[in-house]
Amino acid sequence: MGVGRSFPEIQKLVRSEVPCVGVELDLTGPKTGFVMSDSVEGAKMAIRHLHEQGRRKIATITGMTYTRPGRDRLTGYREQIEELGLSQHSEYVQGGDFYEPSGFTAMERLIALDDPPDAVFCASDMMAVGAIGAAKAAGVKVPDDVAIVGFDDAPFAALFSPAITTIRQDKIGLGKSAGDQLMALIDDPKATPPKIMLPVELVVRESSVRSKS
């Protein structure tokens, strides 16, 4: 996990007869399959939630789009924006790398727009932390002025201030499924390599919901 599917060493594994299972990495080969979270639907959940909160100018900070999660979360964002009939602004799509500094920098760019967004879907919780930090530094209130949603449900998401609304992945399920599928490939030379997509869950916290007081 955590690499591009076209990396040379990965491709050596994919072409080989060595049993291999990619985690959040869509590998296919004679003995190679994958287990992933449904990032497209997760992104759609995030956008629908923000829309339900009355947000109409929804931006995104992407992960690396050479990775499957990065591409899928951007695809889900774009598809849901279109399905809701919201305006698609190219400047509302800012690139990131899943890590906090890129979230901070991308959020600075969004805040500086002539028509800044009122909500931002970040493709990872770490970038959501960076985005919130940039908003605070600029005097922009979260969630009153701009709502933030992350992805992953990292352990710190519930402890951050404001607590981060996020898309929760079944991390234990990913690992267990990958291990089970790998053992099946090892035990049965004729086993079909897996192509498994696990469901995700919206976890609503403070960063996306205005106070009723």
MOKAHU-V678259 format. One line per field, one symbol per residue. ss: DSSP state (@ for helix, = for strand, . for the rest). burial: # if it has 16 or more other ideal C-beta (glycine too) atoms within 10 Angstrom, else .. Layout:
ss=???
burial=???
This chain:
ss=.......@@@@@@@@....====.....=..======.@@@@@@@@@@@@@@.....=====.....@@@@@@@@@@@@@@@@......@@@===....@@@@@@@@@@@@.......====..@@@@@@@@@@@@@.........===..=............====..@@@@@@@@@@@@@@@@@.......====..===..@@@.....
burial=....#....#..##....#########.#.#################.###.#.#.########..########.###.##....#.....#######.#.#######.##....####################....#.##..#########..#..#.########....#..##..##.##.......##.....#.##.####.....
